[in-house]
């Protein structure tokens, strides 16, 4: 019984760390601050909550139906894992090297919650990781880890102004450094996904 619980805890922690690292709320915090400067405290809370709910809906849709979708399209989990690893690797490199592969549109204040929800909080990397983890760790463990990751991300993003006030002018630099670290971890996870997809021990 103890060994089973230990295995479940290990699987949960791995899934949680994976999803939280890919969500990378630290890179969202400066965006949230810049987009909500004129918001009241209540509006900021409502915005983060709405963004988290939308992100959660996307994650759980892919959690429950992602594998079935792959089956309908005739794509194996291994192939998706390799492709997902490549996507995660590119996303991680963008965080580390500060470059962009796509066009960055002008963000509108009226859609702050949706912008935070996707692609910032729940982008292709998170959705890819969710499908892979669901296939490897199971729906219950992955679902619990996703919920925990969303709650912790909500806390960090909602606390953006508190962190900025606490850290002063160093706040932006600190969050930038954390985002870089998250980027490196994303690249490492990408390599691990690709390695497992090819069945390399």
PEUR-V349948 format. One record per residue. RES is the residue in one small letter. PHI is phi as a letter, one per 30 degrees, with the letter a starting at -180 (999 if undefined). Layout:
# PEUR-V349948
res=RES phi=PHI
res=RES phi=PHI
This chain:
# PEUR-V349948
res=x phi=999
res=x phi=d
res=x phi=d
res=x phi=d
res=x phi=d
res=x phi=d
res=x phi=d
res=x phi=d
res=x phi=d
res=x phi=d
res=x phi=d
res=x phi=d
res=x phi=d
res=x phi=d
res=x phi=d
res=x phi=d
res=x phi=d
res=x phi=e
res=x phi=d
res=x phi=d
res=x phi=d
res=x phi=d
res=x phi=d
res=x phi=h
res=x phi=d
res=x phi=d
res=x phi=d
res=x phi=d
res=x phi=e
res=x phi=d
res=x phi=d
res=x phi=d
res=x phi=d
res=x phi=d
res=x phi=d
res=x phi=b
res=x phi=e
res=x phi=c
res=x phi=d
res=x phi=d
res=x phi=d
res=x phi=d
res=x phi=d
res=x phi=d
res=x phi=d
res=x phi=d
res=x phi=d
res=x phi=d
res=x phi=d
res=x phi=d
res=x phi=d
res=x phi=d
res=x phi=d
res=x phi=d
res=x phi=d
res=x phi=d
res=x phi=d
res=x phi=d
res=x phi=d
res=x phi=d
res=x phi=d
res=x phi=d
res=x phi=d
res=x phi=d
res=x phi=c
res=x phi=d
res=x phi=d
res=x phi=d
res=x phi=d
res=x phi=d
res=x phi=d
res=x phi=d
res=x phi=d
res=x phi=i
res=x phi=c
res=x phi=d
res=x phi=d
res=x phi=d
res=x phi=d
res=x phi=d
res=x phi=d
res=x phi=d
res=x phi=d
res=x phi=d
res=x phi=d
res=x phi=d
res=x phi=d
res=x phi=d
res=x phi=d
res=x phi=d
res=x phi=d
res=x phi=d
res=x phi=d
res=x phi=d
res=x phi=d
res=x phi=d
res=x phi=c
res=x phi=h
res=x phi=b
res=x phi=b
res=x phi=c
res=x phi=b
res=x phi=d
res=x phi=c
res=x phi=d
res=x phi=d
res=x phi=d
res=x phi=c
res=x phi=d
res=x phi=d
res=x phi=c
res=x phi=e
res=x phi=d
res=x phi=d
res=x phi=d
res=x phi=d
res=x phi=d
res=x phi=a
res=x phi=c
res=x phi=d
res=x phi=d
res=x phi=b
res=x phi=c
res=x phi=e
res=x phi=d
res=x phi=d
res=x phi=d
res=x phi=d
res=x phi=d
res=x phi=d
res=x phi=d
res=x phi=d
res=x phi=d
res=x phi=d
res=x phi=d
res=x phi=c
res=x phi=c
res=x phi=j
res=x phi=d
res=x phi=d
res=x phi=d
res=x phi=d
res=x phi=d
res=x phi=d
res=x phi=d
res=x phi=d
res=x phi=d
res=x phi=d
res=x phi=d
res=x phi=d
res=x phi=d
res=x phi=d
res=x phi=d
res=x phi=e
res=x phi=d
res=x phi=d
res=x phi=d
res=x phi=d
res=x phi=c
res=x phi=e
res=x phi=d
res=x phi=d
res=x phi=d
res=x phi=d
res=x phi=d
res=x phi=d
res=x phi=c
res=x phi=i
res=x phi=d
res=x phi=d
res=x phi=e
res=x phi=d
res=x phi=d
res=x phi=d
res=x phi=d
res=x phi=d
res=x phi=d
res=x phi=d
res=x phi=d
res=x phi=d
res=x phi=d
res=x phi=e
res=x phi=d
res=x phi=d
res=x phi=d
res=x phi=d
res=x phi=d
res=x phi=d
res=x phi=d
res=x phi=d
res=x phi=d
res=x phi=d
res=x phi=d
res=x phi=d
res=x phi=e
res=x phi=d
res=x phi=d
res=x phi=d
res=x phi=i
res=x phi=d
res=x phi=d
